[in-house]
Amino acid sequence: MPTSQAWSYTITHIRSNVMTYVS
């Protein structure tokens, strides 16, 4: 898996968790 793809997936996952936590 390319690094850029890994970063994209990680950022999306973290943002999703943050949104859930903030809500």
N, CA, C and O atoms as CSV, one atom per row, in Angstrom:
chain,resi,resn,atom,element,x,y,z
A,1,MET,N,N,0.852,-1.208,0.000
A,1,MET,CA,C,0.000,0.000,0.000
A,1,MET,C,C,0.884,1.253,0.000
A,1,MET,O,O,1.756,1.401,0.856
A,2,PRO,N,N,0.657,2.137,-0.948
A,2,PRO,CA,C,1.442,3.374,-1.010
A,2,PRO,C,C,1.269,4.196,0.263
A,2,PRO,O,O,0.239,4.126,0.933
A,3,THR,N,N,2.299,4.973,0.579
A,3,THR,CA,C,2.251,5.791,1.797
A,3,THR,C,C,1.116,6.805,1.735
A,3,THR,O,O,0.409,7.019,2.720
A,4,SER,N,N,0.948,7.424,0.576
A,4,SER,CA,C,-0.098,8.438,0.433
A,4,SER,C,C,-1.467,7.837,0.720
A,4,SER,O,O,-2.312,8.471,1.352
A,5,GLN,N,N,-1.681,6.616,0.254
A,5,GLN,CA,C,-2.970,5.959,0.488
A,5,GLN,C,C,-3.137,5.662,1.971
A,5,GLN,O,O,-4.226,5.822,2.524
A,6,ALA,N,N,-2.068,5.235,2.605
A,6,ALA,CA,C,-2.118,4.923,4.034
A,6,ALA,C,C,-2.465,6.182,4.812
A,6,ALA,O,O,-3.278,6.137,5.736
A,7,TRP,N,N,-1.853,7.306,4.446
A,7,TRP,CA,C,-2.133,8.575,5.120
A,7,TRP,C,C,-3.582,8.968,4.921
A,7,TRP,O,O,-4.260,9.376,5.864
A,8,SER,N,N,-4.049,8.844,3.696
A,8,SER,CA,C,-5.437,9.215,3.394
A,8,SER,C,C,-6.401,8.393,4.235
A,8,SER,O,O,-7.358,8.926,4.797
A,9,TYR,N,N,-6.145,7.096,4.318
A,9,TYR,CA,C,-7.008,6.204,5.100
A,9,TYR,C,C,-6.951,6.558,6.579
A,9,TYR,O,O,-7.978,6.607,7.256
A,10,THR,N,N,-5.736,6.805,7.076
A,10,THR,CA,C,-5.561,7.134,8.497
A,10,THR,C,C,-6.261,8.436,8.847
A,10,THR,O,O,-6.977,8.513,9.846
A,11,ILE,N,N,-6.053,9.464,8.023
A,11,ILE,CA,C,-6.672,10.760,8.280
A,11,ILE,C,C,-8.193,10.627,8.277
A,11,ILE,O,O,-8.872,11.178,9.143
A,12,THR,N,N,-8.717,9.903,7.312
A,12,THR,CA,C,-10.173,9.723,7.224
A,12,THR,C,C,-10.679,9.015,8.476
A,12,THR,O,O,-11.708,9.389,9.038
A,13,HIS,N,N,-9.953,7.996,8.903
A,13,HIS,CA,C,-10.366,7.223,10.078
A,13,HIS,C,C,-10.339,8.106,11.330
A,13,HIS,O,O,-11.276,8.086,12.129
A,14,ILE,N,N,-9.272,8.874,11.494
A,14,ILE,CA,C,-9.145,9.749,12.666
A,14,ILE,C,C,-10.249,10.805,12.655
A,14,ILE,O,O,-10.880,11.061,13.680
A,15,ARG,N,N,-10.476,11.412,11.497
A,15,ARG,CA,C,-11.514,12.433,11.403
A,15,ARG,C,C,-12.870,11.846,11.773
A,15,ARG,O,O,-13.680,12.498,12.432
A,16,SER,N,N,-13.108,10.621,11.346
A,16,SER,CA,C,-14.371,9.957,11.655
A,16,SER,C,C,-14.503,9.776,13.167
A,16,SER,O,O,-15.563,10.030,13.739
A,17,ASN,N,N,-13.419,9.336,13.809
A,17,ASN,CA,C,-13.437,9.138,15.261
A,17,ASN,C,C,-13.624,10.468,15.979
A,17,ASN,O,O,-14.367,10.544,16.958
A,18,VAL,N,N,-12.963,11.509,15.507
A,18,VAL,CA,C,-13.072,12.820,16.128
A,18,VAL,C,C,-14.511,13.318,16.033
A,18,VAL,O,O,-15.053,13.840,17.007
A,19,MET,N,N,-15.123,13.160,14.878
A,19,MET,CA,C,-16.500,13.613,14.689
A,19,MET,C,C,-17.422,12.895,15.670
A,19,MET,O,O,-18.314,13.505,16.259
A,20,THR,N,N,-17.198,11.597,15.836
A,20,THR,CA,C,-18.032,10.818,16.753
A,20,THR,C,C,-17.804,11.292,18.186
A,20,THR,O,O,-18.748,11.407,18.968
A,21,TYR,N,N,-16.550,11.564,18.521
A,21,TYR,CA,C,-16.211,11.986,19.880
A,21,TYR,C,C,-16.795,13.373,20.171
A,21,TYR,O,O,-17.344,13.609,21.247
A,22,VAL,N,N,-16.672,14.279,19.211
A,22,VAL,CA,C,-17.172,15.641,19.388
A,22,VAL,C,C,-18.690,15.625,19.513
A,22,VAL,O,O,-19.264,16.367,20.310
A,23,SER,N,N,-19.326,14.785,18.731
A,23,SER,CA,C,-20.791,14.709,18.781
A,23,SER,C,C,-21.215,14.202,20.149
A,23,SER,O,O,-22.409,14.060,20.412
